[in-house]
Amino acid sequence: MSALFISRVTIKDPAKFQDYLQRSKDLASLHGAQLLASGKAPRALSGSPAPHQLAVIVRFPGMEVLDAWHASEAYQALIPLREEASDQEITVYEVTA
């Protein structure tokens, strides 16, 4: 069963965010991750407009792989850069269908 990593991002430092994005993408690909989508929300179909600037959706082969990637020493070392570069709300989902 695959797992989705969904992040809603508000960028604080564009240059640092690009560095974080590339480094985390390279690392995630080593864990079999695939970027499914990255984009801005131009409007809301229901409710309030999104307060964030960007949404990123990444599929991992499974929750255990996603957890291993997130807990890895290499990714943990990127967290300070992520926090300097952006504010993120990150949620993970197990894909059942």
Number of C-alpha atoms within 10 A of each C-alpha: 11 17 21 22 19 20 19 22 20 17 20 14 13 11 11 16 20 14 15 21 16 11 14 19 15 12 17 21 14 11 15 14 23 16 15 12 11 13 11 13 12 9 10 9 7 6 7 8 11 14 10 16 13 16 19 16 18 20 23 24 16 19 19 13 17 23 13 13 22 16 12 12 10 13 16 13 11 15 14 11 15 22 16 14 22 18 15 17 12 13 11 16 13 14 14 7 5
